[in-house]
């Protein structure tokens, strides 16, 4: 099924945007009230994924910055 390879970058402000997403059972990552066409939301969505991946790959861990592991307070 091709749905397994889709991501809903944004929901268009046009009424059919939400209807289309509902029909395929997806929720958009962004809702910016845009009516600029699907390409604009996709570009913003991909950049958002780039930022998330960079943060995941490049952020220092607790041991790297010599910070003690989290301990739950009682």
C-alpha positions as CSV (number, residue, x, y, z in Angstrom):
1,X,0.0,0.0,0.0
2,X,1.4,3.4,-0.9
3,X,0.1,5.0,2.3
4,X,3.0,3.4,4.1
5,X,5.4,5.6,2.1
6,X,3.4,8.9,2.6
7,X,3.8,11.6,5.2
8,X,1.3,14.5,5.6
9,X,3.6,17.5,5.8
10,X,0.8,20.0,6.3
11,X,-2.9,20.5,6.1
12,X,-4.0,23.1,3.6
13,X,-6.4,25.8,4.7
14,X,-8.6,24.8,1.8
15,X,-11.6,22.7,3.0
16,X,-10.6,19.7,0.9
17,X,-7.2,19.5,2.7
18,X,-8.7,18.1,5.9
19,X,-11.2,15.9,4.0
20,X,-8.4,14.4,2.0
21,X,-6.3,13.6,5.0
22,X,-9.2,12.2,6.9
23,X,-10.0,10.0,3.9
24,X,-6.6,8.3,4.0
25,X,-6.4,8.3,7.8
26,X,-3.5,10.7,8.2
27,X,-2.8,13.8,10.4
28,X,-0.6,16.6,9.2
29,X,2.6,17.5,11.0
30,X,2.0,21.2,10.4
31,X,-1.1,23.4,10.2
32,X,0.0,26.8,9.1
33,X,-3.2,28.1,7.5
34,X,-1.5,28.1,4.1
35,X,-3.2,28.1,0.7
36,X,0.0,28.1,-1.4
37,X,-0.1,24.6,-2.9
38,X,1.2,21.3,-1.8
39,X,4.8,22.0,-2.7
40,X,5.3,24.7,-0.1
41,X,4.1,22.6,2.8
42,X,6.3,19.7,1.6
43,X,9.4,21.9,1.5
44,X,8.7,23.2,5.1
45,X,8.0,19.6,6.3
46,X,11.3,18.2,4.8
47,X,13.3,21.1,6.4
48,X,11.6,20.3,9.7
49,X,12.7,16.6,9.4
50,X,16.3,17.8,8.6
51,X,16.3,19.9,11.8
52,X,15.0,16.9,13.9
53,X,17.6,14.5,12.4
54,X,20.4,17.0,13.0
55,X,19.3,17.4,16.6
56,X,19.1,13.6,17.1
57,X,22.5,13.0,15.5
58,X,24.5,15.9,16.8
59,X,23.1,16.6,20.3
60,X,25.5,15.7,23.1
61,X,24.4,12.9,25.5
62,X,24.6,13.2,29.3
63,X,27.9,11.3,29.5
64,X,29.5,13.5,26.8
65,X,28.8,16.7,28.9
66,X,29.5,14.9,32.2
67,X,26.0,15.3,33.5
68,X,24.6,12.6,35.8
69,X,21.8,10.4,34.5
70,X,18.2,11.4,35.3
71,X,17.0,10.2,38.7
72,X,13.3,10.3,39.5
73,X,12.5,12.5,42.5
74,X,10.3,11.0,45.2
